Amino acid sequence: MPGLCLLGLFAPWKASFLFVTHAVIDFVKMSQTHDNLKLFHVANIIDQLLHFLTVVIVFIA
């Protein structure tokens, strides 16, 4: 939320969207993988790409 404020992009829906999508993405990743994931594991790469996509959506919207 501080980042959104500093960039002048704050809106309640954006903060909620980022919070919910982050929680859902991480929940799905952790429910699918039970082992200790390495840095470049496919699940981690997909996880980070999805997080980046949500940030881009908020920045564009």
Steps between C-alpha positions, in 0.01 A plus 500: 500500500780751567632435150163577348481823698852607404423442133166682529314185398316417820141384470328263743424250224866492394619427853232231541579352159871473578438352845248239382691396188825470696331281761329280239815458289709402804229270638472315168878471468542363851209258464650359179858464622590343831874476463765761566499698175825604340536859377448415133228240547224533240243570773708792629546645154128481424425644846721803441370556147142501629592748775672721242193482275272618782730797565497588130118480495479739794753737345315509164149526645 
